[in-house]
Amino acid sequence: MATVELTAANFEDTVSADGIVLVDWWASWCGPCLAFAPVFEEASTDHPDVTFAKIDTEAEKELAAAAEIQSIPMLMAFRDGVLVFRQPGALPKKVLDDLLEQVRELDMDEVRASLP
């Protein structure tokens, strides 16, 4: 699946949809972001059931501020509209694949029950 570009206009609709959405917050001046980009793209072809999305923090400063992005790259995973993972830093492909498997295996009833 192709990577989707997220903006303030489509962020909420995208991350609140059913299924898994993996969001990469990045900027063109960020070396680790640029190094992680090919890993993210490769994973998007290996996991067609997941929506892969990128947010350029320079173009979407208000969205980045609202999401309290303080370090990039920042990965967020949403499942069925619930934020289930948030971590700064680039991940190796194997770790990214493992993360997606863990998100797939979550018991979402249990996750929702634990929300405040």
Residue, then its C-alpha position, 0 to 999 in steps of 0.5 A: m500500500a502506498t504511504v498516505e500524507l497526513t495533514a490537519a485536514n485528514f489526520e483525525d479521519t485517518v487515525s480514527a478509522d478501523g484497522i491499524v494506522l502507523v504514523d511517521w512524524w518527520a522533517s526533511w532536515c532530520g537525518p534519522c528521519l531520512a534514514f528511516a524513510p526507506v524502512f518505513e516504505e519497505a514495511s508498507t509493502d510488506h504489510p498491506d493490511v496496515t495504513f502507513a502515513k507520514i506527517d511532515t512536522e515542518a508543513e504541519k506545525e500546528l498538528a505537531a504541536a497538538a500531538e506534542i511532538q518533541s522529538i522526531p522521527m516519532l512513530m505512533a500506532f493507532r488501532d481502531g481509533v485508539l493510540v496504542f504505541r508512541q515512541p521517538g526514534a527510527l526502528p530497524k525493519k525487524v523491530l518495526d515488523d515485530l511492533l506491527e505483529q504486537v499491535r495486530e495481536l492486541d485485545m482491543d476490548e481489553v485496551r479500551a477497558s484500560l482507558p481512563 
